């Protein structure tokens, strides 16, 4: 059948399947060997980063996963430095410097995201306010998720019509192929999303961080990547911030951004197909694709936008506002 395999080139995900199938790291540049502690360096040049040994070990960990387990078996939590002593000199500044640069030996965006995700475990808490501008810039430069394999509706619709939209016996096979393609997609994209999730969690709160989080949500939605849980986090922090000190003009801008996000979530182009079904409708009986939104409960986005607009129009005063029970006695 190969419906999704043939359409993968059109969808722009064939590179991933090639990587997963052939263990591409064999052709990648080997990870640089760490310089031994205390080794001399040329005059005037800084010594190796305290993060270098961890980077080398994590790249090797990733390459082993691809070679021996077809990309599976990677860490499921951001915990590389949680299981032992952190190397001397591994400061937030050092970690951020590593996040700002390409990872030596990382063969693809997934590898880079995985290594950087684990480096964040070396932080105690969040980045400082002084490092926030650099941290947000590095966060925005994080690898973006690839397109969902069933996001290109037009290509899949055309393939289906060629195969036979009125052939009910195709339903099971197409759904099996789609399920397998989505599983491979999640295997690839999850480390990228994990890195973005963790990086956002390490940013100190405030307007600039919230703007970066909303942009991250846009990136996920526009690639068909799952974004429900991440948006729950961002939207909850937006509400808290707006209640406790957000400026009206900033609140209004976030309201406008939420409206745009709502439109993107509702747009058919950002709803990947999730399965195919045999349907009986008034003027049609046959196989029909079913789509799924990247953010569930999309009405909460529109409700947030409306609430933010109302909040922005209120007189500045900040803080939580409660109804005075004595007001009822005056009526």
C-alpha positions in Angstrom: 0.0 0.0 0.0 2.7 2.5 1.1 0.3 5.4 1.1 2.2 7.4 3.7 5.6 6.2 2.6 5.1 7.5 -0.9 3.6 10.8 0.3 6.4 11.2 2.8 8.6 13.0 0.3 5.8 15.5 -0.4 5.3 16.0 3.3 9.0 16.6 3.9 9.6 13.8 6.5 11.5 11.3 4.3 14.8 12.4 5.8 13.6 11.3 9.3 12.7 7.8 8.0 16.1 7.5 6.3 17.8 8.5 9.5 15.8 6.0 11.6 16.4 3.2 9.1 20.1 3.6 8.4 21.5 4.8 11.6 23.0 7.9 10.0 25.5 8.8 12.8 27.9 6.4 11.1 28.5 9.1 8.6 28.4 11.9 11.1 31.5 13.7 12.4 32.8 11.9 15.4 32.3 13.6 18.8 35.4 15.5 19.9 37.3 13.8 22.7 37.3 15.8 25.9 40.4 17.5 27.1 41.7 16.0 30.3 41.2 18.3 33.4 44.4 20.3 34.0 45.7 19.8 30.5 47.6 22.8 29.1 46.1 25.1 26.5 47.7 27.5 24.1 48.5 30.8 25.6 45.7 33.3 25.4 43.0 30.6 24.6 40.4 29.5 27.1 40.5 26.0 28.4 37.8 23.4 27.6 34.3 24.0 28.8 33.3 22.1 32.0 30.3 20.9 29.9 32.5 19.3 27.3 32.8 15.8 28.9 29.0 15.7 29.3 28.4 16.7 25.7 30.8 14.0 24.4 29.1 11.4 26.6 25.6 12.4 25.6 26.4 12.4 21.9 27.8 8.9 22.3 24.7 7.9 24.2 22.5 9.2 21.3 24.6 7.5 18.6 24.4 4.2 20.5 20.6 4.5 20.6 20.4 5.0 16.8 22.9 2.2 16.0 21.6 -0.4 18.4 18.0 0.5 19.2 16.8 2.4 16.1 16.5 5.6 18.0 14.8 4.2 21.1 16.1 3.8 24.6 17.0 7.4 25.2 16.5 9.1 28.6 12.9 9.9 29.4 13.7 12.7 31.9 16.1 15.6 32.1 18.4 14.0 34.6 22.0 13.6 33.3 23.5 15.6 36.1 20.9 14.4 38.7 22.5 11.0 39.1 26.0 12.2 40.1 28.2 15.1 41.0 28.3 18.0 38.7 31.7 18.9 37.3 33.5 21.8 38.9 32.8 25.1 37.1 29.5 24.0 35.6 27.7 27.4 36.1 24.5 28.6 34.5 26.7 30.8 32.3 28.7 27.8 31.1 25.5 25.8 30.4 23.9 28.7 28.5 27.1 29.1 26.4 26.8 25.4 25.4 23.1 25.9 24.5 24.0 28.9 22.3 26.4 26.8 20.1 26.0 23.8 17.7 26.7 20.5 19.4 29.9 18.9 18.1 29.0 15.5 16.6 25.3 16.0 16.6 24.1 14.6 13.3 20.6 16.1 13.2 18.3 18.5 15.1 17.0 15.6 17.2 20.5 14.8 18.4 21.2 18.5 19.2 17.9 18.9 21.1 18.6 15.7 23.1 22.0 16.7 24.3 21.0 20.3 25.1 17.9 19.0 27.0 20.1 16.9 29.2 22.5 19.8 29.8 19.7 21.7 31.4 19.7 19.2 34.2 22.9 21.0 35.4 20.9 24.1 36.4 19.6 24.6 39.9 16.3 26.2 39.3 16.0 28.9 36.6 18.3 31.2 34.7 18.9 34.5 36.4 17.2 37.7 35.2 20.7 38.9 34.1 20.9 35.9 31.7 17.3 36.1 30.5 17.9 38.0 27.2 20.6 35.5 26.1 18.5 32.5 27.3 15.4 33.6 25.4 17.5 34.0 22.3 18.9 30.5 22.7 15.4 29.2 23.4 14.0 30.7 20.2 16.9 29.1 18.3 16.0 25.6 19.5 15.3 23.0 16.8 11.8 23.2 15.5 9.6 20.0 15.2 9.3 18.5 11.7 5.9 18.5 10.0 3.5 15.8 11.1 3.5 13.1 8.5 -0.3 13.5 7.9 -0.4 17.3 7.9 -0.3 17.7 4.1 -4.0 17.0 3.4 -3.9 17.6 -0.3 -1.2 15.1 -0.9 -2.9 12.4 1.1 -6.3 13.2 -0.4 -4.9 12.7 -3.9 -3.2 9.4 -2.9 -6.5 8.1 -1.4 -8.5 8.9 -4.5 -5.9 7.1 -6.7 -6.1 4.0 -4.5 -9.9 4.0 -4.3 -12.0 6.1 -2.0 -14.8 3.7 -2.3 -12.8 0.6 -1.3 -13.9 -0.2 2.2 -11.3 -2.9 2.6 -8.5 -0.3 2.5 -9.5 1.2 5.8 -7.6 -1.2 8.2 -4.4 -1.1 6.2 -4.3 2.7 5.8 -4.9 3.2 9.5 -2.2 0.7 10.4 0.3 2.6 8.1 -0.7 5.9 9.5 -0.4 4.7 13.1 3.1 3.4 12.4 4.1 6.7 10.7 2.8 8.8 13.6 4.7 6.5 16.1 7.9 7.1 14.1 7.2 10.8 14.0 6.8 11.0 17.8 10.0 9.0 18.3 11.8 11.7 16.3 10.0 14.8 17.6 9.7 14.1 21.3 13.3 15.0 22.2 12.8 18.3 20.4 9.6 19.0 22.3 11.2 17.8 25.6 14.1 20.3 25.1 11.7 23.2 24.4 9.5 22.2 27.4 12.4 22.1 29.8 14.0 25.3 28.4 10.8 27.2 28.9 10.5 25.9 32.4 14.0 27.2 33.2 13.2 30.8 32.1 12.3 33.3 34.8 8.7 34.6 34.6 7.7 37.8 32.9 6.3 39.3 29.7 9.3 38.4 27.5 9.2 34.8 28.6 5.5 34.6 28.0 5.9 36.0 24.5 8.6 33.4 23.8 6.3 30.7 25.1 3.4 31.8 22.8 5.7 31.8 19.8 6.9 28.3 20.7 3.2 27.3 20.8 2.7 28.8 17.3 5.8 26.8 16.1 4.3 23.5 17.3 0.8 24.2 16.0 2.1 25.2 12.5 4.0 21.9 12.2 1.2 19.7 13.4 3.1 18.8 16.6 1.2 18.1 19.9 0.9 21.3 22.0 -2.0 20.8 24.4 0.0 20.3 27.6 2.6 23.0 26.8 -0.2 25.5 26.1 -1.8 24.6 29.4 1.4 25.7 31.1 1.9 28.9 29.1 -1.7 30.0 29.3 -1.8 29.4 33.1 1.2 31.6 33.5 -0.3 34.3 31.3 -3.3 34.5 33.6 -1.3 34.6 36.7 1.0 37.3 35.3 -2.0 39.4 34.0 -3.6 39.3 37.5 -0.5 40.3 39.4 1.2 43.0 37.5 1.0 42.9 33.7 0.9 46.2 32.0 -2.3 47.0 30.0 -0.4 47.4 26.7 1.4 44.1 27.2 -1.8 42.3 28.2 -3.4 43.6 25.0 -0.6 42.3 22.9 -0.9 38.9 24.4 -4.7 39.0 23.8 -4.1 39.7 20.1 -1.5 36.9 20.0 -4.0 34.5 21.6 -6.6 35.4 19.0 -4.1 34.6 16.2 -3.2 31.3 17.9 -6.8 30.4 18.1 -7.2 31.0 14.4 -4.1 28.8 13.7 -5.4 26.0 15.8 -8.8 26.0 14.1 -7.3 26.2 10.6 -7.6 22.9 8.7 -4.1 23.1 7.4 -2.8 22.7 11.0 -5.0 19.7 11.8 -3.1 16.5 10.9 -5.1 13.5 9.8 -5.3 11.0 12.6 -7.2 8.1 11.0 -9.5 7.2 8.1 -13.1 6.0 8.4 -15.8 4.6 6.2 -18.6 7.2 6.5 -22.2 7.4 5.2 -23.3 11.0 4.7 -26.2 12.5 2.7 -24.3 12.8 -0.5 -21.3 10.7 0.1 -20.4 7.1 1.2 -16.8 6.1 1.2 -13.4 6.5 3.0 -12.8 9.9 4.6 -9.9 11.2 6.6 -10.5 12.4 10.2 -8.3 15.2 11.5 -7.2 16.1 15.0 -6.2 19.5 16.5 -2.8 20.1 18.0 -4.4 21.8 21.0 -7.5 20.2 22.4 -10.2 22.3 24.0 -9.5 25.2 21.7 -12.3 27.3 23.2 -10.0 28.0 26.2 -7.7 29.9 23.8 -10.5 32.2 22.7 -11.7 32.6 26.2 -8.2 33.6 27.3 -8.0 36.2 24.6 -11.4 37.7 25.6 -10.4 37.7 29.3 -7.1 39.4 28.5 -8.9 42.1 26.4 -11.2 42.8 29.3 -8.3 42.8 31.7 -6.3 45.3 29.5 -9.3 47.7 29.5 -9.5 47.9 33.2 -7.9 50.8 35.1 -4.3 50.0 36.1 -4.0 49.0 39.7 -2.5 45.5 39.7 -3.1 42.8 42.2 -6.1 40.6 42.7 -9.5 42.2 42.9 -12.2 40.8 45.0 -15.9 41.7 45.3 -16.8 43.5 48.5 -19.6 41.6 50.3 -20.8 44.9 51.8 -21.8 46.1 48.3 -24.8 43.8 48.3 -26.0 45.5 51.6 -25.9 48.9 49.9 -28.4 47.8 47.2 
